[in-house]
Amino acid sequence: MTITEDPSTGTGVIGSRLLRKEDPVLLTGEAVFTNDMKVPGAFHLAVLRSPYAHATIVSIDTSAAAEMPGVRAVYTGADLADLWAAPMPCAWAVTEDMLNPPHHPIATDAVNFVGDGVAVVLADSDAIAHDAIDAIDVTYDPSDAVTDLEDALSDRVLVHSDLGTNTSYTWNLLIEETDGAVQRAFDKAAHTVSERYVQQRLIPMAMEPRAVVAIPQPFGGDITLYTSTQIPHVLKVMIAVTLGVPEHQLRVVAPAVGGGFGSKLDVYAEELLCVALSRKHGVPIRWNETRSENAVATIQGRGQIQRMELAADANGKLTAMRVRLTADMGAYMQLITPGIPLLGAFLYAGVYDLPKAYDFSCTGVFTNLTPTDAYRGAGRPEATYAIERAMDALATEIGIDPLELRRRNFIQPEQFPYEACTGLVYDSGDHDKAATIAADLIDYQAVRARQATQNVAGSTRRLGLGVSTYFEMCGLAPSRVLASLNYSAGGWEAATVRILPTAKVQVVTGTSPHGQGHETSWSMIVADKLGIDPADVDVLHSDTTIAPLGMDTYGSRSLPVGGVAVSMACDKVIEKAKQIAAHQMEANVDDLEFVDGEFRVTGTPSKSTPLAAIAFAAFTAHDLPDGLEPNLEAQVTYDPPNFSWPFGTHMCLVEVDTETGDVDVLQYVAVDDCGNQVNPLIVEGQVHGGVIQGLAQALYEGADYDTDGNLRTSTLADYLVPAASDVPPITLGRSVTPSPTNSLGVKGVGEAGTIGAAPAVMNAIVDALSGLGVRDVAMPASPNTIWNAVASAQSITTPGGTQ
Ligand code: MCN
């Protein structure tokens, strides 16, 4: 495996493959998830959910439910109307005229998707609450449901009739210089392709469904919310706004969280219900989501139709790009629903040197389906899919190898920092290097030769090699850029480093890990900086009282923003310790250096004081410089100057059985460049997980709805999350191009695998079948879909007719 050296700093803890310190508690089952909490006296909440995708609520009779033993209260939406100070929050009004109908935790007059909340029960146990739900009698007046995106655009049936349209917004990215340039380039192009891709809806299916416990304090109105969330800090602010609860009386805690993948980057009805009802009743309220409930009541991801046009000159050099996107919002806007396509808008040009001839437009439409929102990659896997599939289509059109076409278009290393066609500046990259490592690992030329002998006329097992390259925009994000996109929060992150009297260290971080290993990574950064053992560092997080400042975890932001903040806080605390050391050593501050955990007089290494002695001196405060506060603690709030720009090349080798439609993934190669790696073991784990999620979109997963808006894949028997046995051999290579934007030289990696994988797999499948005339295969590429694609291309008559 070709691996370039890991540049590391300090003692070399950074860059080492330290086992994750958070794992023992998870592996032994000792970790406490929200639903594990024992809360005496709690009422259990259950939500009655609409069985119709689109209906008017005619009447609700709760009397039978209310009389059941153990039932404490039953509420309809109308009963609860006074509890809401504002509608459910959407933090991203992407245009000024974006339509966003008010949405409350429980519906009042109409339901707009299967799973929409209609009434709630509070009872002494979950079982009683669920039984009581069944005893509520609701009369609905159902109407046609809008379940198809293109049908939604036609406004044939309106999801929210008072809006007069299903279109919420249209957002364009056509910068001034490109005006006219796009059409001129298409007019002059030697080659063009025009493609249509469908990003099926995906169900995030985190291993732990959502769970909530709200506990009011006995006096004074304070309340603590325990919830399986990625965003305790954002949630606290949003609850304060939506419920009118004074923010200083709210504490939000995310205990152990069993994955989120973006789906727990949201403000959910049940969180608001538990807080509001625990205040109303003065008792703890808890709610636990069932697996099938999770499939409809937690957001879904993707759900886009992409139209992608490329123009190229005779050499295949890209000259212009036009993207038209229709994005499925679902029935309502959740926290950042409308912004997801914008996160992709900046990446359709991928890793390619596209002139300023880029025209992007997206339209967000309502449907009678579960709301969509962030799902691993959020907009960026979709963008990468479109450009990488279209590059293969262009290669076919021109008649050259897809990797060669990519090479002709790569942004070259000397072009960085590179101002992209979108106006954003990519800080660094070396795409040819990543592609070359991947090609070596998969033995690209040998595979092409194998294909030539295997994919001959009559062959029913055909080899396909798929390439996908990507640039990712992560580390979200500079606050000013977020402001320019109308996003209503900042992109900074906070960290405190506190050296305790015995030289053990506490780190307080505003990130909120839920599987990414921040406790280990942040300990390694601190250990490296302070010259101590990572075991001597404790990382405190995910509790807004312990860590009051933070912007939480999503968008692969935690290391390039939060981890960098930790590193900066170390620098700051060292500076303070240096003042104490200089005072005690009777030296000039400027003459001291901090090396291997001790302060030394530069040039006189024998004259030194260990950090531990300074830590104790700060505690006793017996002999500190005048005016210096007696603590060794530093806080940093870091707003990054740019996004973080990881990149990479993935390649996939498949064998497709044309008689059964079965796909065998023979080899998968991922080369992801995320700059310096704090912990390669964690990075590899993140890439593995991401690749499998991307591969799952390509081969297995898809939220399947009937035309009435019923989800047909609401259990794990129907929704095909890959099992360990479905995971192909994955070979990882890496290149290391340190980020010049931050002091650690790091870029995020949490979504990279997902971004690279789906196009690599689908390009491989289409490559395998291209000799049979297949140009595209829809995701998920199930055996049935593949068989039909082959049959259709070959015009075979099947028992069901011509397919
Ligand atoms: N890392 C590193 N060196 C790098 C980059 C990252 O050592 N150059 C390490 C970091 O120190 C951190 C981990 O990799 O321990 C991920 O860091 P980062 O890329 O900053 O991503 P975040 O921590 O912000 O995680 C968010 C990302 C996203 S957006 C989704 S979605 C996702 C993902 O992480 N959801 C996950 N990975 C997940 N992993 C698990 N187990 N569960 C989820 O829900």
Boltz pocket constraint, residues with backbone or C-beta under 6 A from the ligand:
constraints:
  - pocket:
      binder: B
      contacts: [[A, 258], [A, 259], [A, 260], [A, 261], [A, 262], [A, 375], [A, 376], [A, 377], [A, 514], [A, 515], [A, 516], [A, 517], [A, 518], [A, 521], [A, 522], [A, 553], [A, 554], [A, 555], [A, 556], [A, 557], [A, 558], [A, 559], [A, 560], [A, 563], [A, 674], [A, 675], [A, 676], [A, 677], [A, 678], [A, 679], [A, 680], [A, 682], [A, 683], [A, 686], [A, 689], [A, 746], [A, 747], [A, 748], [A, 749], [A, 750], [A, 751]]
      max_distance: 6.0
